[in-house]
Amino acid sequence: SNLPLGEKIRRYEDLRDKLQSEESRRSANRDIAVLYEQAGKVALQKGNLIGAESYFKEAVRLDPENSAYYTDLGDLYTGSVNRTFNVIQRSELLHSGAKAWANAARYELDATRREQYGRTAVQAALLFAAGVQTEEQREQARELLVAVRPYAPMNGAEIQQVDQMLDRLRGWN
């Protein structure tokens, strides 16, 4: 139908709320998540990054095992890193991006894409770790690297890079 996206979302949510079975509600949530992703992409095209982020997060909330919504967030965060010169903002974007890409890898069924997402998660985490300036950030970097390490391709250089960075962070004071 030619309804505006917001209206379409509201109607789907009203229908979902009337459903009895848990499985029907889960299925409805997956359909609604697709609409939120579309809304996020529209917001992104209009340059509304904050709106896009909240729509993509809502898609994740409704369908948390769909890797596509994490890639939307990952693209948003890591794509924004080079648009800001604010060190704190860059750092936050890298941190959020690494987490989003790790989740994308976690839920992706296709092996090639899973490896690509894992590699992207590791790269963002390494960039975050390279910029740490405080004890709190050092701890965040350590946790982040440990979290993304399982998604690093087993035969790639990434695991070694993660381990080297973890060693560096341990010796940092």
C-alpha positions as CSV (number, residue, x, y, z in Angstrom):
1,S,0.0,0.0,0.0
2,N,1.0,3.6,-0.4
3,L,0.7,4.5,3.3
4,P,3.5,6.6,4.8
5,L,6.0,4.5,6.6
6,G,5.1,5.8,10.0
7,E,1.5,5.0,9.5
8,K,2.3,1.6,8.2
9,I,4.4,0.9,11.3
10,R,1.6,2.1,13.6
11,R,-1.0,-0.2,11.9
12,Y,1.3,-3.2,12.1
13,E,2.0,-2.5,15.8
14,D,-1.7,-2.3,16.5
15,L,-2.3,-5.6,14.8
16,R,0.6,-7.2,16.6
17,D,-0.8,-6.1,20.0
18,K,-4.0,-8.0,19.2
19,L,-2.3,-11.3,18.4
20,Q,-2.6,-14.1,21.0
21,S,0.2,-16.5,20.3
22,E,3.9,-15.7,21.2
23,E,4.9,-17.1,17.8
24,S,2.5,-14.8,15.9
25,R,3.8,-11.8,17.8
26,R,7.4,-12.7,17.1
27,S,6.6,-13.0,13.4
28,A,4.8,-9.6,13.5
29,N,7.8,-8.1,15.2
30,R,10.0,-9.4,12.3
31,D,7.7,-7.7,9.8
32,I,7.7,-4.4,11.8
33,A,11.5,-4.6,12.1
34,V,11.7,-4.5,8.3
35,L,9.7,-1.3,8.2
36,Y,11.9,0.3,10.9
37,E,14.9,-0.6,8.8
38,Q,13.3,1.1,5.8
39,A,12.6,4.2,7.9
40,G,16.2,4.2,9.1
41,K,17.5,4.1,5.5
42,V,15.2,6.9,4.5
43,A,16.4,9.0,7.5
44,L,20.0,8.2,6.5
45,Q,19.4,9.4,2.9
46,K,18.1,12.6,4.4
47,G,21.2,13.0,6.5
48,N,19.3,12.4,9.8
49,L,21.9,10.2,11.5
50,I,20.3,10.3,14.9
51,G,16.9,9.3,13.5
52,A,18.5,6.5,11.5
53,E,20.3,5.2,14.6
54,S,17.0,5.1,16.6
55,Y,15.1,3.3,13.8
56,F,17.9,0.7,13.3
57,K,18.1,0.1,17.1
58,E,14.3,-0.4,17.1
59,A,14.7,-3.0,14.3
60,V,17.4,-4.7,16.4
61,R,15.1,-4.7,19.4
62,L,12.2,-6.3,17.5
63,D,14.3,-8.9,15.7
64,P,17.6,-9.3,17.7
65,E,18.9,-12.2,15.7
66,N,18.8,-10.6,12.3
67,S,22.4,-9.7,11.3
68,A,21.2,-7.1,8.7
69,Y,20.1,-4.7,11.4
70,Y,23.5,-4.8,13.1
71,T,25.2,-4.2,9.8
72,D,23.0,-1.1,9.4
73,L,24.2,0.2,12.7
74,G,27.8,-0.9,12.0
75,D,27.8,1.0,8.7
76,L,26.2,4.0,10.4
77,Y,28.8,4.1,13.2
78,T,32.0,3.2,11.3
79,G,30.9,5.3,8.4
80,S,30.6,8.3,10.6
81,V,34.1,8.0,12.1
82,N,35.8,9.9,9.3
83,R,33.2,12.6,9.4
84,T,34.1,13.9,12.9
85,F,37.3,15.3,14.2
86,N,36.0,15.1,17.8
87,V,38.3,12.5,19.5
88,I,35.7,11.5,22.0
89,Q,33.0,11.1,19.4
90,R,35.3,9.1,17.1
91,S,36.1,6.8,20.0
92,E,32.4,6.2,20.8
93,L,31.6,5.6,17.2
94,L,34.4,3.0,16.9
95,H,33.3,1.3,20.1
96,S,29.7,1.1,19.0
97,G,30.7,0.1,15.5
98,A,32.8,-2.8,16.8
99,K,30.0,-4.1,18.9
100,A,27.5,-3.8,16.1
101,W,29.7,-5.6,13.6
102,A,30.5,-8.4,16.2
103,N,26.7,-8.9,16.6
104,A,26.3,-9.0,12.8
105,A,29.0,-11.7,12.7
106,R,27.4,-13.5,15.6
107,Y,24.0,-13.8,13.9
108,E,25.1,-14.1,10.2
109,L,24.5,-17.5,8.7
110,D,26.6,-17.0,5.5
111,A,30.2,-17.9,6.3
112,T,31.8,-15.4,3.9
113,R,29.7,-12.5,5.2
114,R,30.3,-13.6,8.8
115,E,34.0,-13.5,8.3
116,Q,33.8,-10.1,6.6
117,Y,31.7,-8.7,9.6
118,G,34.1,-10.2,12.1
119,R,37.1,-8.7,10.4
120,T,35.3,-5.3,10.4
121,A,34.5,-5.6,14.1
122,V,38.1,-6.4,14.9
123,Q,39.4,-3.5,12.8
124,A,37.1,-1.0,14.6
125,A,38.0,-2.5,18.0
126,L,41.8,-2.2,17.2
127,L,41.3,1.5,16.1
128,F,39.4,2.1,19.4
129,A,42.1,0.4,21.4
130,A,44.9,2.4,19.6
131,G,43.3,5.7,20.8
132,V,42.8,4.9,24.5
133,Q,43.9,7.8,26.7
134,T,42.4,6.9,30.1
135,E,42.3,4.0,32.5
136,E,38.5,3.6,31.9
137,Q,39.1,3.5,28.1
138,R,41.9,1.0,28.5
139,E,39.4,-1.3,30.4
140,Q,36.7,-0.7,27.7
141,A,39.3,-1.5,25.0
142,R,40.3,-4.8,26.8
143,E,36.6,-5.8,27.1
144,L,35.9,-4.9,23.5
145,L,38.9,-6.8,22.1
146,V,38.0,-9.9,24.2
147,A,34.4,-9.6,22.9
148,V,35.3,-9.3,19.2
149,R,38.2,-11.8,19.2
150,P,35.9,-14.9,18.6
151,Y,34.7,-13.3,15.4
152,A,38.1,-12.8,14.0
153,P,38.8,-15.1,11.0
154,M,40.8,-18.0,12.4
155,N,43.4,-18.0,9.6
156,G,43.9,-14.2,9.4
157,A,46.3,-11.8,11.0
158,E,43.5,-10.3,13.1
159,I,43.8,-12.7,16.0
160,Q,47.5,-12.0,16.3
161,Q,46.8,-8.2,16.2
162,V,44.1,-8.5,18.9
163,D,46.5,-10.5,21.1
164,Q,49.3,-8.0,20.6
165,M,47.0,-5.1,21.4
166,L,45.8,-6.9,24.6
167,D,49.4,-7.4,25.6
168,R,50.1,-3.7,25.0
169,L,47.1,-2.7,27.1
170,R,48.2,-4.9,30.0
171,G,51.5,-3.2,30.1
172,W,50.0,0.3,29.7
173,N,49.8,2.6,32.7
